[in-house]
Amino acid sequence: MLHTTKSFELGNTIYFECVYRNTMGVLTDPDNPNWSIATARGVVVASGTTEGGPFKRSTGLWYIFWTSDQIGDYILEFNGQMGTHAVKIRRPFKVIKTAATY
C-alpha cells in the first residue's frame, strides 16, 4: 500500500482535523484531547499547551490551525482518552518551499 505524505507551503496556516470514534464506530468526544507537532527527529515544535486547542467542531470532530515557519518533515499527533483506552492518531506531513522569494 502506497502512503502519500501531504505537503504544505512554508508560511501557510494549515487546518488539521481529527475524527474520534468509539469501538462501535460512533463519533465520540475524547476526554483530555490534545495535540502536538514534532519534527522527524522527535522535537516538539508546537502543542495544544503552547498554541491552544484542539477545538471542537462537532461531536467527535476536533481541529487545529498551525502556521509553518520551517521546512521539513513533521508528525502531527492528536491524543485523548476514550473510557479506559488511550487514543493516539499520528499523521506525517511535509512543509516545503516552492516559490522563490523576490
N, C-alpha and C positions, 0 to 999 in steps of 0.2 A: 504494500500500500504506500503510495506516494504522499508525503505530507508537505504541504506548501506553507512556508512561513510568510505571514503578511509583512509588507514593508510600508513604512510611513516616512514622509518627508521631514527632514530636520526642521525644527521650529514650529511645526504644526501642532495644534491641540488635537489629541486623539480621544475618541469616545470608545470606551471598553465596556462591555456588558457581560454579566454572568447570570446564568439560569440555574437556580437551585431547585432540585426535585427530591421528594422523599423516595423511599424504596418502592413505593407503588407508582412512581412516575408523576405524582401530583405536584404542581408548583407549590413550594413551601418556603416560608422565610426561615433563614437560619438564625440561631442565637449567636451573638457576638460576631457579626460579619465584619471582615476586614480585608485589606488588600495590600500588596507590595509589588514593586517593580525592582528587579535586580539585574545587574549585568550578567553576562555569560559566566563570569568568574565568581558570582555569588555576592557581589557588593550591592547592598540595598541602596537605591538612589531616590526612592520615594515610597511612601506608605500611607495607609489610612490615618496614621497618627500624625504625620507631618503635612499632609496635603488635604485632609478631610475625606469624608466618605467612608465606605461606599454609600451611595444614595439609593433609596428605594424608588423604583418606577412603578411597580405594582407587585402583588404577591409573587414571590419567587424570582422577580427580576430586579437586579441591582446593577448599578453602573458607576463609573468614574470618568472624569476628564483628566488628561495628563498632557503636558506640553513638553516635548522633547528638546533637550539642549545639547546633546552629544550624539554623534553617530555610533552605531554598534549593534550588537546582538543583546537582546533583553529577554527576560522571562517575567510575565505577569502572573501573579498568584492571587486568587480570591480564596478566602478561608472562612470557615464558620463551624458551628456545631449544630447538628440535627439529631435531637434526642441524645443518645449516648455515643453517637458517631461523629468524629471529626471529619470535616469535608475540606478537601484541597483541590482546586481546579487550576491547572497550570497551562499557560499558552505562551509559546515563544513568538517573538516578533523582532523586526529589524527597524532601525532608524537609519535612513540613507540621505545622501545629499545628491540630487540630480541636477539642480540648476546652478549655473555659475553666478557668483556674486560680482556685481559691477559697481 
